[in-house]
Amino acid sequence: MDEPELLLPEKAAAYLGIPELTLHQLIAAGTIRTVFYRGVARVAVYELNRYLAHQPAS
């Protein structure tokens, strides 16, 4: 059901390697933006890549 560039929160969290609850906290804080597509909130892959690019190297 996911579009290639728009992920449901569960898949977006897996993409980032974080728990889904953490992703929802990032969304609520405005750190990661969502879009509504077909009536469901989704996260664009470019938003995830933008978030990853601004994380300190581990």
Backbone as JSON Lines, residues from 0, in Angstrom:
{"i":0,"aa":"M","n":[0.82,-1.19,0.0],"ca":[0.0,0.0,0.0],"c":[0.87,1.26,0.0]}
{"i":1,"aa":"D","n":[2.13,1.14,0.39],"ca":[3.0,2.31,0.38],"c":[3.36,2.7,-1.04]}
{"i":2,"aa":"E","n":[3.44,3.99,-1.27],"ca":[4.0,4.5,-2.5],"c":[5.52,4.48,-2.31]}
{"i":3,"aa":"P","n":[6.29,4.36,-3.38],"ca":[7.74,4.23,-3.22],"c":[8.4,5.36,-2.42]}
{"i":4,"aa":"E","n":[7.9,6.57,-2.52],"ca":[8.52,7.7,-1.85],"c":[7.75,8.18,-0.62]}
{"i":5,"aa":"L","n":[6.65,7.52,-0.3],"ca":[5.84,7.89,0.86],"c":[5.63,6.65,1.71]}
{"i":6,"aa":"L","n":[6.11,6.68,2.94],"ca":[6.05,5.51,3.8],"c":[5.06,5.72,4.95]}
{"i":7,"aa":"L","n":[4.39,4.65,5.31],"ca":[3.59,4.67,6.53],"c":[4.55,4.78,7.72]}
{"i":8,"aa":"P","n":[4.09,5.32,8.84],"ca":[4.98,5.52,9.98],"c":[5.75,4.26,10.41]}
{"i":9,"aa":"E","n":[5.13,3.12,10.39],"ca":[5.81,1.87,10.79],"c":[7.02,1.59,9.9]}
{"i":10,"aa":"K","n":[6.84,1.76,8.6],"ca":[7.95,1.53,7.67],"c":[8.98,2.64,7.75]}
{"i":11,"aa":"A","n":[8.53,3.87,7.99],"ca":[9.46,4.99,8.13],"c":[10.36,4.79,9.35]}
{"i":12,"aa":"A","n":[9.79,4.31,10.44],"ca":[10.59,4.04,11.64],"c":[11.62,2.95,11.37]}
{"i":13,"aa":"A","n":[11.21,1.91,10.64],"ca":[12.15,0.84,10.29],"c":[13.26,1.38,9.39]}
{"i":14,"aa":"Y","n":[12.93,2.29,8.49],"ca":[13.91,2.91,7.6],"c":[14.97,3.65,8.41]}
{"i":15,"aa":"L","n":[14.52,4.31,9.48],"ca":[15.45,5.05,10.34],"c":[16.13,4.17,11.37]}
{"i":16,"aa":"G","n":[15.57,2.98,11.6],"ca":[16.13,2.09,12.61],"c":[15.79,2.52,14.03]}
{"i":17,"aa":"I","n":[14.61,3.13,14.19],"ca":[14.17,3.59,15.51],"c":[12.79,3.01,15.79]}
{"i":18,"aa":"P","n":[12.38,2.97,17.07],"ca":[11.03,2.51,17.39],"c":[9.97,3.46,16.8]}
{"i":19,"aa":"E","n":[8.82,2.91,16.48],"ca":[7.76,3.73,15.88],"c":[7.32,4.85,16.83]}
{"i":20,"aa":"L","n":[7.29,4.59,18.12],"ca":[6.9,5.63,19.08],"c":[7.86,6.82,19.01]}
{"i":21,"aa":"T","n":[9.15,6.55,18.85],"ca":[10.13,7.63,18.71],"c":[9.85,8.45,17.46]}
{"i":22,"aa":"L","n":[9.5,7.78,16.38],"ca":[9.15,8.5,15.15],"c":[7.95,9.41,15.4]}
{"i":23,"aa":"H","n":[6.93,8.92,16.08],"ca":[5.76,9.73,16.37],"c":[6.13,10.94,17.24]}
{"i":24,"aa":"Q","n":[7.08,10.75,18.15],"ca":[7.54,11.88,18.96],"c":[8.26,12.92,18.1]}
{"i":25,"aa":"L","n":[9.05,12.46,17.15],"ca":[9.74,13.38,16.23],"c":[8.73,14.13,15.37]}
{"i":26,"aa":"I","n":[7.68,13.45,14.95],"ca":[6.63,14.1,14.15],"c":[5.91,15.14,15.01]}
{"i":27,"aa":"A","n":[5.56,14.78,16.24],"ca":[4.85,15.7,17.13],"c":[5.7,16.94,17.44]}
{"i":28,"aa":"A","n":[7.01,16.76,17.52],"ca":[7.91,17.88,17.81],"c":[8.17,18.74,16.58]}
{"i":29,"aa":"G","n":[7.73,18.29,15.42],"ca":[7.94,19.04,14.19],"c":[9.3,18.77,13.55]}
{"i":30,"aa":"T","n":[10.02,17.8,14.05],"ca":[11.34,17.46,13.5],"c":[11.21,16.77,12.17]}
{"i":31,"aa":"I","n":[10.21,15.92,12.03],"ca":[9.94,15.23,10.77],"c":[8.51,15.59,10.36]}
{"i":32,"aa":"R","n":[8.37,16.03,9.12],"ca":[7.06,16.44,8.6],"c":[6.38,15.27,7.92]}
{"i":33,"aa":"T","n":[5.06,15.3,7.93],"ca":[4.27,14.27,7.27],"c":[3.42,14.91,6.17]}
{"i":34,"aa":"V","n":[2.89,14.06,5.31],"ca":[1.94,14.47,4.29],"c":[0.73,13.54,4.39]}
{"i":35,"aa":"F","n":[-0.41,14.02,3.96],"ca":[-1.58,13.15,3.88],"c":[-1.71,12.69,2.44]}
{"i":36,"aa":"Y","n":[-1.76,11.39,2.27],"ca":[-1.88,10.79,0.94],"c":[-2.93,9.69,1.05]}
{"i":37,"aa":"R","n":[-3.97,9.8,0.25],"ca":[-5.08,8.85,0.28],"c":[-5.68,8.74,1.68]}
{"i":38,"aa":"G","n":[-5.75,9.88,2.36],"ca":[-6.4,9.94,3.66],"c":[-5.59,9.42,4.83]}
{"i":39,"aa":"V","n":[-4.3,9.14,4.62],"ca":[-3.47,8.58,5.68],"c":[-2.19,9.4,5.79]}
{"i":40,"aa":"A","n":[-1.75,9.64,7.03],"ca":[-0.48,10.35,7.22],"c":[0.67,9.45,6.8]}
{"i":41,"aa":"R","n":[1.58,10.0,6.02],"ca":[2.75,9.27,5.56],"c":[3.97,10.17,5.68]}
{"i":42,"aa":"V","n":[5.13,9.54,5.64],"ca":[6.38,10.28,5.74],"c":[7.12,10.12,4.42]}
{"i":43,"aa":"A","n":[7.53,11.24,3.85],"ca":[8.28,11.2,2.59],"c":[9.71,10.74,2.86]}
{"i":44,"aa":"V","n":[10.24,9.94,1.97],"ca":[11.61,9.43,2.11],"c":[12.6,10.6,2.19]}
{"i":45,"aa":"Y","n":[12.36,11.68,1.43],"ca":[13.28,12.81,1.49],"c":[13.31,13.43,2.88]}
{"i":46,"aa":"E","n":[12.19,13.39,3.62],"ca":[12.18,13.89,5.01],"c":[13.05,13.01,5.89]}
{"i":47,"aa":"L","n":[13.0,11.71,5.68],"ca":[13.81,10.79,6.48],"c":[15.29,10.99,6.17]}
{"i":48,"aa":"N","n":[15.61,11.16,4.91],"ca":[17.01,11.4,4.53],"c":[17.51,12.74,5.07]}
{"i":49,"aa":"R","n":[16.64,13.75,5.08],"ca":[17.0,15.05,5.65],"c":[17.29,14.91,7.14]}
{"i":50,"aa":"Y","n":[16.46,14.15,7.84],"ca":[16.67,13.92,9.27],"c":[18.0,13.19,9.49]}
{"i":51,"aa":"L","n":[18.25,12.14,8.73],"ca":[19.48,11.37,8.89],"c":[20.73,12.22,8.61]}
{"i":52,"aa":"A","n":[20.64,13.1,7.64],"ca":[21.79,13.94,7.27],"c":[22.17,14.9,8.4]}
{"i":53,"aa":"H","n":[21.23,15.22,9.27],"ca":[21.51,16.16,10.35],"c":[21.8,15.48,11.68]}
{"i":54,"aa":"Q","n":[21.92,14.15,11.67],"ca":[22.27,13.42,12.89],"c":[23.77,13.3,13.03]}
{"i":55,"aa":"P","n":[24.28,13.41,14.25],"ca":[25.73,13.24,14.43],"c":[26.14,11.81,14.11]}
{"i":56,"aa":"A","n":[27.35,11.66,13.59],"ca":[27.87,10.33,13.26],"c":[28.09,9.55,14.54]}
{"i":57,"aa":"S","n":[27.74,8.25,14.48],"ca":[27.92,7.44,15.69],"c":[29.2,6.67,15.71]}
